[in-house]
């Protein structure tokens, strides 16, 4: 840890020892040997409801009506000592009767005083919150006599929660064993973690008190993770706590089951998030990653508001889309991909998809007709194949009959299948789209050639007729 806070004594089992009511002399310091040096001026006792200052009548009054700046500063010092955790500027303002600027100035003066005396105690600024604690370089020396708020086992469980938050209780138990239930209860009771029900389990995150206790001023995930790794390393524990992460649970829609197979995945589940049954909802709620069609994430979250996993939206219009999909899945799963998928299988399928791209581009080179895409989907297909586009070209449209702006697509156009059925191999689906477009444009080419040939034949016939007429006239 950065340093021990000045806390109430708590034994390793988590039970609190009776709070001490011995007088504490303000302005005293703790020397390197651990003894107190006294500056006998003003005395105060630790109390939940009041700070008693010499000359007061002992009544419960947290803000004296008139106090000098010297006494206000002593009250602030006493509050930081007694708190055992970070104290906000607002709280210090209330109990000292000073404004925010004055409180900050007094805390700054106290910090300088402790530094100038080379004290074993320091006051840390945690962004408008302050904590009095043992200096980091003395933390190890006084560890045996300092109050131990957490056992080693509790600290490891808390580290897992902090590192992987938000994380479910069942996942932590999977990583830490059945004793984690007891640890979680104690951590929650002490205010280090928040628990929110989610189905049959609970979602856990760390609290503000957690950040204060460990001296973390930022709520950023990377800062918290780095701190927990540092703490475990200092404690002689496992510094690479990322390896304790449970395997991510992946759910795919029926359409994208073949994408999972292209990634070499075998451990996944299939569900319908668009119109879910009770079984589908249960499967989705128990997952960490949900892979579905692009544009449906908001609808799925409306139907499954408690889902806290990651939604990955993918497309399957072109071979390029499928290549991107495989890479997105690998990136999303991160280290888990080596456990859930097979990098070799994914790379092999990416190479196959690139070969398909080349095959259809070569086929498209033989097409003479220009195309006019009716939808964005149509444009993606044409662009990947390298087919020329013109506003006067042959209209290319999906088979659902409407353009991107909702207008009815005219007859005589080339359509490609959009596969209303969810099942089927994605590569085969893309091939069928490309084949339909190429076949339709080839028909247009043939019609154009026939038209040209017919015109040439007509022109030749007319020329022959005129020649015959001329011969008759000459005779």
Buried (B, 14 or more C-beta within 10 A) or exposed (E): BBBBBBBBBBEEEBEEEEEEEEEBBBBBBBEEEEEEEEEEEBBBBBBEEBBBBEEEEEEEBBBBEEBEEEBBBBBBBBBBBBBBBBBBBEBBBBBBBBEEEBBBBBBEBBBEBBEEEEBBBBBBBBEBBBBBBBBBEBBEBBBEEBBBBBBEBBBBBBBBBBBBBBBBBBBBBEBBEEEBBEBBEBBBEBBBBBBEEBEEBBBBBBBBBBBBBBBBBEEEEEEBBEBBBBBBEBBEBBBEBEEBBBEBBBBBBEBBBBBBBBBBBEEBBBBBBBEBEEEBBBBBBBBBBBBBBEEBBEEBBEBBEEBBBBBBBBBBBBBBBBBBBBEBBBEBBEEBBEEBBBEEBBEEBBEBBEEBBEEBBEBBEEBEBBBBBBBEBBBBBBEBBEBEBEEEBBBBBBEEEEBBEEEEBEEEBBBBBBBEEBEBEBBEBBBBBBBBBBEBBBEBBEEEEEEEEEEEEEEEEEEEEEEEEEEEEEE
